[in-house]
Amino acid sequence: MLRRDREPKQTTFADQARAALSVPEEHPLLQMKRAVDWDAVEAELAVYYASGEGRPSWPPAVLVRMLILEQYGDLSDREVHEQVGYNLLYRAFVGLVLEDAVPDDTTLVRFRQRVGEAGLRTVFETLNRQWEAAGLIGAERRVLDGVHLWAKVARRSWTELMREGRELVVEAVASMDAAAAAALREEFVTAPKGPEPRGPEALEGERRRTAALLERVAAMREERVQERARLVAAMLREEDRPTSFVDPDARWGFKSEDKPFLGYKSHEAMDPESRLITSVDVVPGNANEAVRTDVLLNQEPTQRQSGGAVIADGLYNNATTVAQVEEAGGTPCFSGLKAERVSDAFEYDPSTDQMVCAQGKRSIGKVRVNHGDLYYFSLTDCGVCPLRHECLTRGEREGTALPRRRVYLSDVRKKKRMAGEAGHAWRKAQLRVRARIEPKFDEQMNRHGLRHARYWGLPKVTMQVLLNVITVNLKRAAKLLKARDPSSGLSVVQAPA
């Protein structure tokens, strides 16, 4: 049953004592608390509670603020329970008076289970709509980027994972048939006699033994056996393989070519003017977040201006992402790829839709190839051209292809060429704000614990990221509201009607 009367309506002796002990009302934490209409949060989370059954619960807003406090101080459930117990500032932020008990760590675990990812996303969206109504979040443009976080697992070799997987399958069999499990353990788990192979030979041997075990248990109908067998079978795949039995959603990814990581990515959109994060999408480490830009933009709770710039780095500079941005009503503005393009040596004439070479010759036709056009020149022009030896490819020169120049121009590149110098100046001006998202990621990772996942599984890691984003947004919103009129103090944000 949802209890709504925990926040005191009148000043108590405990409040007077707190004031006497000099808890600063201008402290950022208390400014953060006043930057939100928490009654609106209570109303949104009321659907997760029975209206008149069961014992009275802690108010959802109190528990949400305790979870935010965890991110703020990089604390565990147990640590935040202890510190709210004796830290008057923390107690004031959470909304408890001195006489109140403090929700324990089990209560926080159950609250996360009760509201789940959907409930915390509702909180994130509710707060962002309040700040949008207060004029803090603009609609003109968004900056996109992703940041990685390590999974809460040990990094194991594939050989070790195969052995561990067989052991887990045999353990599941033992729960239904001890004799069968003993035989399987002797055949598939106990190390074979003789010298142990190493390197690729060892891995191939482990794969064969694992596949043989899976064939032996395929006919068993016990759900626990089949569940573990499916996970082990997934590890035998060549692509998108789980990398942990503890956290099967985590994947190996690369921050750069020489910097691998095991875990997840937080894909985020930010309003560059207010520096408030407006949307979050968490994906496994091996996912290309750029081609999920439609998910990020379409789940945003705040409004974006039609045709507003969507700004990102070169990872997003591909036809799929461009199409997703345009479908979502935005104008893509991505950094250029570093690799030089063959088409850069040719002029494009938009009035005739032709490519023009260095000798002034024009293409005579084109064919559609993937997300662009392949323009081709005249056999006669290319055959007598003085630059043919430098211009034609080896295949064109030596007869494996027709001796004519072909030039591919992608749709993305064509739009930039058509925009000309004016388009270049616009992109340059927009890209100046792209770097503003980097300090936000630094704040999340180095001040509020987003460098490592606290939990196992994509849904729970998403909850951690949402709480982290809510925390940094609260800090920023409080600062923006305070800056409006420093002399009048911070006003409480009212929920939009």
Secondary structure, DSSP 8 states (H G I E B T S, - for coil): ------S-SS--HHHHHHHHTT--TTSHHHHHHHTS-HHHHHHHHGGGS-SS-SS----HHHHHHHHHHHHHHT--HHHHHHHHHH-HHHHHHHT--TTS----HHHHHHHHHHHHHHHHHHHHHHHHHHHHHTT-S-SSEEEEEEEEEE-SS----HHHHHHHHHHHHHHHHHTT-HHHHHHHIIIIIS--SS----THHHHHHHHHHHHHHHHHHTT---HHHHHHHHHHHHHTSSSS----SS-TT-EEEEEETTEEEEEEEEEEEEETTTTEEEEEEEEETTS-GGGGHHHHHHT-SS---TT-EEEE-GGG-SHHHHHHHHHTT-EEEE---SS--GGGGSEEETTTTEEE-TTS-B--EEEEETTEEEEE--HHHHHH-TTHHHHS-HHHHHTSS-SS-EEEEEHHHHHHHHHHHHHHHHHHHHHTTGGGHHHHHHHHHHTSSTTB-SSSSHHHHHHHHHHHHHHHHHHHHHHHHHHH-GGG---------
